[in-house]
Amino acid sequence: MAPTLPAPQDAVVGIIGMGEMGRMYAERLSRAGQCARINVCDLPDRFDSLVEYCKGKDKLVPKRDGHLVARESDFIIYSVEAAYLDKVVAQYGPSTKVGAIVSGQTSVKAPERKAFEQHLPADTAIVSIHSLHGPTVPTDGQALIVIQHRAEKEHVEFVKAVLAPLNSRYVDLSYDEHDEVTANTQAVTHAAFLSMGTAWRCTGQFPWELGRYIGGIEVVKINITLRIYAAKWHVYAGLAILNPMAQKQIHQYAQSASDLFKLMIQSREDELRTRVLAARDFVFGPPSGAAPILLSDSALDRFAIGEPPSAEQAAALPPNSHLALLAMVDCWHALQIRPFVHLSLAATPVFRFWIGVAEYLFRDEARLEAAIKAAGGVGGNKGVAFSGDDAEFVIAARGWSDTVRYGSFDAYKQRFDETRAFFEPRFEESRIANRDMFAFLAEEPIRTSKVDTTEP
């Protein structure tokens, strides 16, 4: 189809769905002033509040429904939860302006592609997008996936020109490549933090008040967990439940956690070490003395939550088995996933921190050996200090895996909200620490790993 598009500065952008991501896009594009106007709509019963929200925001034009947005806009973005996208596109898709470009902002693209192909008129183009970060993360320099599906090169160039004010880093992928990359970088990462949060909630205590989860790796684990639970549940549910590759990975993560825990409680330390080191060599390579490429001691020492321990308290802390991290690397090994392949391609901020703390643990032989010994509670170490927490973690990981396998959004929401309510009183405390963490990450370039990044 031959594109008949206006100049980007004369384009009318439409956003259907004004949740947090929709608003972030609308505000950033509006402030830049590089398009003619931005038509926006939300659920009909939110129209009055949408009108109030748009007051004083140059170029934002509230519309009562998606029909009015679709028929008047040159570039239309569906910023709708993945579970409801098909219904929304079926309702408003037929009203799409002739020759317009339609895009989706969902985190899983298989159902999005199906909805667009089924419900959009044949005289419209499809160029989907996905910003690989949450609405509170500055868009500058972050990965923005662009998918040329039913479109010409000129359509893609138009979309990139319109979205230029985001100052994001474009990554060109297909629908299938997108779902594989997001499964590899997000699905298991989210499952790990969701499981940690559920396990801590089941202990009935905030982890930084237990006297064990203090400093370094622990701070990153706690802050990212609280960051995830402070967000909306559907952000993670759609990716996990609707992406078949994500389901497979979440199941393997729970299996890895269970397998390693069985070795731990049976004091089969040699078998545990063999399995952990095999996973290390596959993901990070054998010991080389090279410093971690993502997070250093000095970097981790910059972050805190709660009262920092004294030097004496820190020295007296029992060693942690770091089961969540051991299971993560074991899962990558079992599935033959090389996470560094996707690090520079389309890594989210959360994934960068997660692979960073995993590397921080696995590339330090003494630190990794301490975790292995703590897991078995041998050699005079007090590894049993964490065994109860590890049991809760395995149960939580299994629970999240089953929830995803059953495909129940209601069950996912219930599990999420139960833990969210537990941590909610401490969100503001963590939000400050998270701001510092992600500001640091924005300053750190993604350096190239010396690990073999060839996919097996």
N, C-alpha and C positions, 0 to 999 in steps of 0.2 A: 504494500500500500504506500502510495507516495505521500509523504508528510506535507501538510499545509499548515504550518505552525506560525504563530506570531513571534516577534522578537521576544526573548526572555523578559525584558523590562516591560513589555506590553501584555504579558501573559496574565490570565486569571487562574489562580490556584484554588483548588477546592479541597477541604479536609472534612471527611465524614468520620466523626468520632472525636470528641474533644476531651479525652482522658488526659493523663499526664504527658504522654508522648505527643498526642495531637496538639496540646497547648504549647509544648516546648517548640515544636516545628512552627506553629503559627506565630509565636512571639519572635522567634529568631528571624524568620523570613519577613515578618512585618517590620521589625526594627531596621532591617537592611534596606527596605524600600526598593528592591530591585524587581518587583513585579507590580502589575497594575492594581490588583486587590486580591484579597484572600477570602473566599467564601467558606464559612464554617457552619457546621451543624452538630447537634448532639441528640440525645433522646428527646422526643417531643415534650415530655413533662419537665425538661430542663431548659426550655427555650428562654423563659424569663431570666433565669440566672445567667444564661449565655449572653443575652443582650446586655446585662449589667457588666459581665466580664469584659465585653468588647468595647465598652465606653472608654474613650481616651486612647485606644490602641489604633494607631493609624493603619489604615488599609484593611482591618478586620471587619468583615461584614457578616453578621449573624443571619442564618437562614433557618426557617422553621423545620425543614426536613431535607433528606438526602436527594430528593427529586430536584429541588431548587438548586442545590449545589452541583449535581451532576449535569444538568442541562445548560448551565452557564459557565462552566469551568473548562479550561484548556488542559489542565493537568490535575487529576483527581487522586487524592491519597485516601485509602481506606485505613484509618487508624482504629481498628476494631479488634476486640478479643478474638483469637483464632476460633474458639468454640462457636461464636455467633457470626462469623464472617459470611458463611454461605447464605444464611438467612438474610443478612443485610444486603449483600450483593444481588441476591435474587429480587429483593424489593426495589432497589434503586438503580441497579445496573441498566435496565432497559431505557432509562431516561438519560443515559450518557450522551453528551454532545457529540455530534458527528465529527470524527477526526481527532477526538480528544485522546490523551494518554492516561491510562489508568494504572495505579500502583497500589500495592499493599504494604503495610508496615508490620505484618505478623512475624513471629519468631520461627514459625514452621510453615514451609511453603507448599507442601504437597496438597493440602486442602485448599490453599489459596489459589493455586493454579487451576484446580478443578472448578472452583467457584467462578473464576474469571472466564475460563473457556466455556462454561455452560451458560452463564447469564449475561455476559457483555455482548453488545452488538458487534458484528463482524467488521464494521467500519471504524472500530476504535483500536488503539495500540495498547500493548501491555508491556510496561517496564517497571518491574517491582523493585522495592528497596527494603533495607533493614539496617538501622543504626544499631551497632553491636554495643550498646551501653544503655543505662537507664536514664530517665529524664532529668536527674539531678547532676549528671556528669556533663561537664562542658563538651560540646560537640567537636571542638577544635582538635584536629589531629587524630580523632577516633575513626575506627573502621566503619565505612558506610558501604554495604554491599549493594550493587546495582545488577539487576537481572534483566537482560535483553531477551524477551520471550517472543511475543508476537509484535515485532517492531523492527524498524530500520535503524541504521546507524545514526541518522539524523535525530530520531526520537530520543535515543540514549544521550546524545550530545545536548539536546534541549533540556532533558531532566537534570543532567549534571550542571548545566548553566543556571537553572532555576534554583538548585540546591547549593550553589556555590557559597552563599552566605553562611552555611553551616561550618565551612572551613574543615570539612571532614576528609578522610583519606579514602578515595574510591577503590573498591575491590570488585572486579567484574567476575561474576560466577553465573552458573546456570541454576535452575531451581533445585536439581538433584545435588549439585555440588554444595549449594547453600545448606541444605538439610544435613548433609554429611559433616560439613565443617562446624555447624552450630551444635550438632550432637557431640562431636569430639571436643569442643571447647567449652560447652555450657552444660549439657545434660548431666553428666556425672559430677561436674563441679557443683552444680546446684544441689544434687542429691546428697553430696557429702556434707554440705553446710546445713541443709535441712535436717539430716540425720543427727548431726552434732547438736543442733538446737533442740530437737525432740528429746534426745538423750539427756541433755542438761535440764530440760523442763521436768522430765520424769524423776530426776534426783531432788527436785524441789528447791534447788539453790542456784544462785547466779554463779557461773564458773569462776569469775575473778574474785569471789569471796570465799572460795574453798581452800585457799592457801596452796593450790597446786597449779592452777592455770595462770601463771604470771610470767610476763616477759616474752620477747622474741616471737617464736612461732605461735605461742598461745594467744598473744594479742591479735595477730592477724586472723587466726581462726575465730576468735570471739567477735571481733569487729565486723568481719565479713558476714558471719552468721546473723548478727543483729541487723546489718544492712539489708540482707535478703528478707528477713522477717518484717522489716519496716516497710517493704514494698508491697505491691498488690499480688495476691496469690495467683491470679490468672496469668501473670507474666511468666511464671514458671510452669504452670499446669499445661498450657497449650503446647509448649515445647516438649515436655516430657511425654504426654499422653498421645499426641497426634503425630509424633515423629517416630516411625518404627525403629530407626537406628538408635534413637535415644532410649527407647524401651529396652532394647537389647543391652545397651551399656549400663543402664541403671540396675538391671538384673545382675549383670556380671559384677558390678561394684558390691552389691549386697553379698554375692557369693564369695567374692574375694575376702570381704570382711569376716564372713562366717568361717571360711577355711583357715584363715590366719589365726582367728581367735581359738579355734579348736587345737591348733598346734601350740598356742600359748598356754592354755589351761592344762594341756597334757604334758607340759614341760618338754616338748620335743624341739628343743632349741636348735639342734643341728639342722633339722629339716626346715625349720622356720628361717634360719640364716641362709640356707641354700636357696630357698624360694625368693627371699627378699633380695639377695645379691643378684640372682638371675634377672629379676625385674629391673634392678638398678642398672645392670650392664646393658640391657636392651634399651632403656629410656635415656639414660644419661651417659652411658659408656663406663668402662672400668675406671678405677681410681687413676687420676693423672696429676693430682696436685693443683689443678686449675681452680681458680676462684669461681664461685657461682656467678653466672652472667646476669642474674636478675636482682637478688637481694643479698646484701652483705650484713655482717654483724652490726655495723654502724647504722645501716638503714633500719634494721629491725628495732634497734635501741631507741629510735626516734618516736616510736608509737607506744601509747599506753592507754589503759583503761583502769579506773579504780586507783587506789594508792599504790605507788611503786614500792617493791620490797627493798629492804636494806640489803647490803652486800651479804650479811650473815644469813638473812632469811633466804636469799636467792641460792646461796651455797647449800642450804639445808633442804632445798626442795627435792622431793623424790623424783627419780627419772620417769619420764613419760614414754609409754610404748608407741605413741603417735599412730595408733591403729588406723585412724582415718587416712593418714598419709601413706602408710604402708599398703593399705587396701587400694588406694588410688593408683599407685605405681604398679601394683600387682594386676589391677584391672587393665591398665594400658598394655601391659605385657601380654595378658591373656587374650586380648582382642587385637594384638599386633598394631596398636595405635602409637604413632610417634608424635607426641604433642608438639614438639618443636617445629614440625612441618607447618603447623597452623599458627605458630606464635607471631610471626611477622605478617602472616596473611590476613588473619581476621580474629585476632585475640581480643576478648573483652577485658576491661580493667580487672574484673574479679578473677578471670582465668589467669591473667598475668601474675596476680598475687598468689594464686593457688599453686601454679607450677613453680613459682618463685620459692615458696616455702618448702615445697617438695624437693626442689633442687638443693636448697639450703641444708636440708636434712640428709639427703642421699649422697651428696658430693663430699660430705665430711665423714671420713671413716670412723673417727672416734664418736661423733654424735650418733651415727647410724648404729654402731655397735652398742652404744648405751641404750638405744631404743629397743634393740633386739634382746638384750639382757633384761631390760625392764619388763619386756613382754613375758619372759619366762620366770621373772622373779628369782633369778639365780645369782650366785656369786656375791651374796651379801647385800644385793640391791633390794630396795623396797618396791619392786615392781608391782606387788599386789596392791599398792595404793591406788592404782588406776584400774584394777581388774573389774570392779563393780561398774565403773563408768564405761569400760569397754563392752561389758555385757549389755548395758543399756544401749550403747551405740549400735551393736549388731542387731538387736531387736528393732531399733528404730530404722536402720537401713533396710531390713527385711520388710518392715511395715510400709515404707515408702515405695519399695519395689513392687509389692503386691498391689498397692493403690494404683500405681501407674499401669500395671498389667491388667487390672480389672477395668481400666478406662473410665473410672468414675470421677467426674469433676466435682461432684458433691462431696465425696469422701476426701478428695484432695483438699478442698476448701476447708472442710472440718478439721482435718489434721493440721493444716497450716494455721488456721485461726486459733486453735487451742494453744499452740506454742507462741504465736504472735502475742496473744493476750498476756502470757507469762512474762515476756520480755518487754512489753510496751512501756512500762514505767521507766525503763533505762534507755529508751531509744535516743533521747536527746544527748545523754552522756556519750553514747557511742557515735552519734552523728558528728560531734565535734572531732573525735579521733579519726573518723572516716574521712572527714574533709581534709585533715592533714595528710592521711595516707594517700589519698587519690591525687592531691596536689603534688606530692612527692613523685607519684608514678607518672604524672603528666610531664615532669621535668626529666625523667629518665628515658633515654632512647632505647628501643628494642635492639639489643646487640645480637650479633650472629653467634649461634652456638657452634662448637666444633664437633658436636654429636652428629653422626650420620642421620640426616633427615630424609633419606629416601624411604618412601613407603614400601613395606615388604610386599 
